[in-house]
Amino acid sequence: MSMGDRISAIYEITPQVESPERAFDLLLHEMTSGIQYFSGPDGAVMDKIVNHVPSVDHSVMGEIVAAEKKEDGSYRVTFSIPASNLNPAMGGITNLWPIVAGEVFNFYFIRKARLLDLTLPESFQARYLGPRCGLQGMRELLHAGPGPLFGAIIKPNVGLNPAQAAKVVRSLADAGFDFIKDDEICVDPVLCPLRERVSRVAEALDASAGQSGRKPLYMSNITVDFASLHEAARIAAECGAGGFMVDPFCTGMSTIDFLRRTFPLPIYCHRVGYGLYSLGQTFSVSFELFSKLFRLLGADFSHVGGIWGSGADAKIKTGRYLEILRRRVAGALDRNETWPVVSGISLDNMEEYYRFYGDDTLFLEHIDIYTDTDAARRKIDALKRRVEAAKTGAKA
């Protein structure tokens, strides 16, 4: 890594107590050489550590690139820090996170803060592999032609034993779904243990493929403690899972990179819990940034959220997620794309959804598909007719 490489962090910040200039300067120093403070009778007293220690190597210092005041009193602030302050190969995104998403959210002189974006130098990005398959690679893996992919969730969330889960999966596979996944809370319950569930589901998919000639991609949920992650992934892979589902807001973002490097299977990123990080009115991180990082770290699928009943602003934001996941060049490097995932589809909104999201989308269904294979087939066929109607303008 070059000593001249820089990492840029862009925020929306509303300062308080201190002047904007002092607030931003203190934050910059905490990102690099640090600050010190103590509690006095009139509140916290804070200063830069460089004013109180014998020496600091100035190669670690950052700079405030821009601080633009907005009409609501907040500031759009861009900080630049040396990328050499951390090692991508021994720390990476995990080491970067406390720098850019740490104290900014609890300093007394910051009333509101939102981390909007990060720009990483090519030397840092090159550490990460990106998605294994990409848009076209996933179509080849699934033997899927043009058009969107349709997926289903095993329901109920928990409550099925392995034989029952396999029966549900067989019905969904026979109906023609491209993709089937565990629910986000089902990992290794006593009623439906991971090893037996995945084995039974894999057998059901093989039996279905033996008749239809096509096999949906089954993603097994392995959202577990990091200490047991390798074991859970190994069990799922050996028992026949087609890929892994994880929730990085529970396991940590580095989980994605670990699985990408360790196992030759695609990765599905759920976003349960994202609201805690991205929807806060006081402190938050933009989901645009999470989408960028999930793709960089190796997610083959990533949720983007629905638009049904949403206003223009929400649609613009969702459109940005799609662009981040699907543009061919992600940042400075050419890397595979990530499939956006949309749930909450229905016969009422399918045409609008297709026109907005397009062909390179995984649409997830979980309504009126569990009674039997015929019911599931009727539903997916009806959804596909809605897609065709959206393409041709004909009535579904």
N, C-alpha and C positions, 0 to 999 in steps of 0.2 A: 504494500500500500504506500502510495506517495505521501510525503509529509504535507504536500499541498492540497490533498483531497479534503473536501469539506462536506459536511452534512448540514442541510438546511431544514429548520423546523419552523412551521408557520402556525401562528395562533391567532385567536380572537380573544383579547384580554381586556377586562375592565378593572383598572387598578383602584385602590382605595388607600386612605391614610397617608401613604407616601406619594410623592409626585410621580407621574408616569415615567419620567426619565430615571429616577432612582429605583422605582419598582422594576423596570426592565433591566437596569444595570445589575441589580442584585440577583435577579433570576438568571441572567447570563452567567454570572460568576458561580452560582450554585450548580449550573450545568457543567462547569469546567473546574476551576481551582477551589471553589467552595466559599461558604460564608460561615460566620459564627454569630451566635446570639445568646442573650440571657434574658430572663424575665425580671423586669424592674417594677417599681411601684406604679409607673405610668404605662405599663405594657411591655411588649417585647422590644429589645434594643438589638439591632442587627447591623452587621457591617461585613465588608468583604475580607476574606481571610488574607488576601495579599497585603492588606494594611497592617497585619499583626504577626507575620512570620518573616524569618530572615530572607528567604528567597523562594521564588516560584519560577520555573522554567516557562518562559512566555510562549513557547511553542504550543502549549495546551490552551491558550486563551482563545476565546471566540469573539464574535462581534455582532452588533445589532445592525442588520442590513437595512431594515426599513421599519418605521412605526407610523402607520397612517391612521389618523383619528377618524372615526365614523360618526354619523349623525346621532346615534344613540349613546355616545360617550365612550364606547369601547374602542379598542385599537386593533388593527391588523398588524401584527408584529412578526418580522422574520428574523430569526437568529441563525447564525452560521457558526458551527463548531468544527474543530479539526477532526477528521475521521480517524486520525492516528491516536486519538484518545481511547480507542477501543479496538479490539482485534476481532474481525469478522469470524475467524476460525476458532476463537476461544472467547466466546461471549456473544457476538453477533447481535441480532435483534433483541435477545433477552437482556444483554448488557446495555443496549441503547435505550431500552424502555424506561428504566428509572431516571435516565438523563432527561428524556423529553416528556415523560408522562408521570413524573414523580412529584417533587415538591411544588411544582407549579399549581397543583390542585389543593394545597393546604397552607400556603403562606398567608400571613395576616394581611399583607398589602395587596392581595389579589382577591377581588370580590367574585369575579366570574372568569372562567378560562375554558377555551375549547381548542384542543389540538386539531388543526385542520389537515395538515399534510406534512410529509417528510420527503425530502429529495436526497437520495443516497448516491454516492459516486459509483461509477462502474466497477471500481475495484472492490467495493463492498457488495454490490449486487451479485457479482460473479461468484460469490460464495454459495449462493442458493441456486437450486436446480429448476425451479418452476414446475408447472404441471407435467406429469408424465405423458399424458395422451394428447391434449389439445382438442380442438373441435373435431377435426377430421380423424384424428387417431381414435377418439372415442367412438365415432361412427363405425370405423373399421373393426374395433373391438366388439361392438354389438351387432355387426353386420346390418347396420341401419342406413337406409337411404336418406334422401333429402327430407326436410321437414323436422318439426320439433320432436323431442323425446317425451314419452309419457311414463311417469313413474307412480308407484303406489307405496304406501306406508303400511307395515304390518300393524293391524289394530285388533283388539284393544292394546293400549300401550303395554301393560302387563296384565296377565290373567289367562294367557294361553300356555299350555304345556308344549314341549317340543313337537309332539305329534300334531297338535292342533295348529301350531304356527306353520308347520310344513304343509298342512292341508290348505291353509289360507294362501300360502305362497304358490302352491301348485295351481290353485284356482286362478290367481292373478296372472301367473305365467301362461296358462292355457288361454286366458282371455286376450293376451296379446300385449301386456305391458312390457316396456323396454327395461325397466329398472324397478327394483324392490329394495326397501331398506327397513331396518329395525326402527322402532320409535326411539326418541332421544333419551328416554329414561330406562329403557330395557337393555341391560348389559349382561348381568349374571345373577338373576333372581333365583331363589331356591326352586320356584315352580318351573323355571325355564332356563336351565344353566347354559352358559355360552357354548361349551363344547358340544353338548347334545343338540342344542337348537341349530347351530350352524351345520352340523352333520346331517340332521334330518332335512333341513332346508336345501342343502346341496343335493341330496338324494332326490328330493322332489323336483328340483330344477333339471337334473339330469333326465329324470323320467319324462318330464314335459318336453324337453329338447329331443328326446328319442322319438317323439310323435310329431312334433311341429318342425324340427330342424332349426329352431332358434332358442336361445337361452338368455333370459334377462340377466342383468348385472345385479347381484345381491350384495349390498353393503352392510356389513356387520358392525354393530355399535361397539366400540372399544373405548368409550370415554371413561378411563380409569385413572387411578393414581400413577404418576410417572414410574414409580418403583415396580409396578406390575404391567406397564404398558407393553413392553417387549413380549412378555409371556402371553398377554391377551391377544396381541396381534399374531403371534406364532400359532396359537391355538386356532384362531379364526382362519388363518391362511391354510394351515394343514388340514382343517376340516372342510374346506371347500368354499370359503367366502370369496367373492369376486373382487372385494375391495373393503376398505375400512371407513367407517363413519366416526368422526370425533367432533366434540364441541370445544373449540380452542378457548372459549371464554371460561371453560371449566378446567381444562387440562393445561392451558398455556399455549401460546402460539408456536413454541419450539417443537411441540408434539408433531406438527405438520411436517416440519423439516426432518425430524427423526424418522418418521414413517417413510417419507419419500426416499431417504438414503438407505434404509434398512430392508425394505420389502418391495418387491416388484409389482405392487398392486396400486390401483388408483385410490384417491383419497377424497372423501366427501366431508366438507366442513358445514356442520349445522351452525346456527347462530343463536341458539337458545341462551338467554341471559344477556344478549347484546344491548338490550334497553338500559341496563344498569350502567353501561359504559358510554352509550352513544345518544341516549335520549334525555339526559339530565339537563335541566335548565340552568344550573349553576356551573357544574364542572362536567366535561364530557370529551370524548374523542370521536371524530367524524367516522361514519361507517365507510366513507370513501377511502379513508386511510386503511381501515381494516381490510377492505376488499383488495386494495393494492398489496398489502402484506401477505394476505392469504395466498394470493396468486404467486407472489415471489417465493414463498416458502414451499409451494408445491401442491396446492389444492386443485383437484380436477373438477370439483363441483363446489359452488358457494351460493348461499341464499342471497337474494336481493330484495325480497318483499313484494307485495302486491300493490296494485294501483286502483282496485275497485272502490269507487266512491271517493277517491283522493282528489285533491285540488291540483292545480297546475304546478305549484312548487314541489309537491311530493313526486309528481311525474318527472320533473326536471332532475330531481335528486336521484330517483331510481334510474333514469337514463344515464346518469353519470356512473352509477355502479356497473351498468351493462358495458359502457365504453371502457371502463377500467379493466374489466374481466376479459373482454373479447378483442380489444385492439391487438393487432399482430405484434407490434413492438411495445413491450412493457418497460417503461423507463429507458435506460440507455442500452439495454440488451434485447436481442430478438429471442423470445421464449414462447413456449406454448400458451395457448389461451385456456381460460377456465370457463366451464359451463355455468351460466347463471341458473339458479333454481328458484321456481315460483310455486308456492302452494296457494291454497284457497281458491282453486279454479272451480268453475261450475258451468252448466250449460248456458246460464244467463250471461256470464262474463267472458266466455271462451273466445268469442270473435274479437272483442275489444282487446283482450289480453294478447291474442296472437298478433294482431296488427301492431301492438306496441312492442312486444318482446321479440317477435320474429322466430325464424326456424331454429336458430342455434340456442335453444332453451330447453331445459328439463322442467316440464310441468308436473307437479305432484298432486295426485288425487287420493282422497280417502272418504268419499261420500258415495253411498249406494253401490258399493262394489264387493261387499263381504257376504252377501246371502248365498251366492253360488257362482259358478263360472259364467253361466248365461247372463246373470245380472251384471257382472263385471265386464263381460264382452259388450253388452248393450251400451254400457256407460262409455267405455273407451271408443266404441264406434260412433256414438253420438258426439263425443268431443271432437273426433277427427272430422266429422261432417261439419261441425262449426268452423274448424280450421279451413276446410275447403271452401266454405261459404265466404269466409273472410278473404280468401285469395281471389275468388271469382266474382264475388258480389251477388251470388245466387242465394236463395233462401234455403237454410239448412232443413 
